[in-house]
Every structure is written in structure tokens, then in C-alpha cells.
Amino acid sequence: MTASPPTGNPATAGSPASLAWFFGYGSLMWRPGFPHEAFEPAELVGWHRALCIYSTHYRGTAAAPGLVLGLAPGGRCVGRAFGVEAVRENEVVGYLDDRELLSDYVYDRVRLPLRLLRTGETVPAWCYVAKPEHPQYAGGLDEAGVLRCVRQGQGLAGTCIEYVRNTVAHLREMGIAEPALEALLGRLGADG
């Protein structure tokens, strides 16, 4: 069974406590790639969405890296939580590890408390967070460095500029405000 893209209408089958949860903060929100029983707006405290990972595969190369999203320490992030039947947890973990841990383990898969915004309930959820000690971590880039990487990045999945535009468009569609990405998109448009 192939999962259809989320419609934006939260739905939970059964009790949230009976499901295994996964947090999406980027493309996972609109392209999960696995069937799920629940789709909920959710908030993760202590981490924020940021273009903080050098992409040398999908959106750049080793010689001209682009940037992709990661969860960086501090702040908060509104995204989407996906609940699956507990018996399928290992299957989904395997799928997401293959998808997210492609780049020499620049992310850690950790279970963190996630607040489901519709009900206020907190559930443990698998999250892929950026490793600040990893060589591909770009969390310390200034604005000029971020703009340079976004403009130059082009890899197997396309350009980094397309990635940023697509991400902002989907976040807007889902009603998620992301001022830093909106400002970056504005700079990209203003600068050509």
C-alpha cells in the first residue's frame, strides 16, 4: 500500500499512545513514503528547522555543496507527526534510516517528546537531528555563506534554490510559519 500525501487534515486512528510516532520537519511532512494511521500537526521543543547540513549528494557536490534542512539545537519547530501501528515501527525506522542516514550519519535518530497540537498530548517520537560535531554540519554559517551554498548547490535531486522554494511553498500550504526561510527566499529573489 502506498501512502498518499498528507491532506493537511489531522486524523488519528485510536489512541496516540498506542502508535509509534515519527516527526517530519522537511520533505517528510509532504512526502512521507510510508503508510500511516495518524497525521498530526506537532511541536518539538529544543530544536529548530534550519539549513544546517552541507549537501554533497542530492543538492550539491563535494566541490560545491548546497544546504539541506536539519534539526539544529535550540528553539522550537512546528512540523508533522506520523503515527504508525506499533508492529510496523521497525519497518518504518528501517525505511527512514535508509532515506535520512545516507550522508555518512550526519543525523542522529533519537526519540524525543513531541506535543501533538490538536490534542495537547505529548508522545515519544523518532526524530532525525543534526550532529553539530559532524563535518557536514553547517550551523555556524553566516548569511553570506548560506546564500552562497544555496545559489551554488546542484546535485542528483536538482538545485538547492529549487529545494528552498519547494520547502517554503509546502510550509506555507501547511500553515507553518518559518521566518528564516521566508527571509532567505526573499533575498534569493531580490538578488537574482
BELGI-V292696 format. One line per field, one symbol per residue. psi: psi as a letter, one per 30 degrees, with the letter a starting at -180 (. if undefined). A space follows every 10 residues. Layout:
BEGIN
psi=???
END
This chain:
BEGIN
psi=kkklkkffjk kkjakefflk kkkkfbffef iegkklfkjk klkkkfllkl igkkjgdega leeikaklkl jlklblkkbk kkklkefgee eeeeeeeeef geihhflkjl klkkkjfeff kklkkkkjkk jffkfgkgfg kleeeeeeee efkkafgale eeeeeeeeee eeeggkkiee eeeeeeeeee f.
END
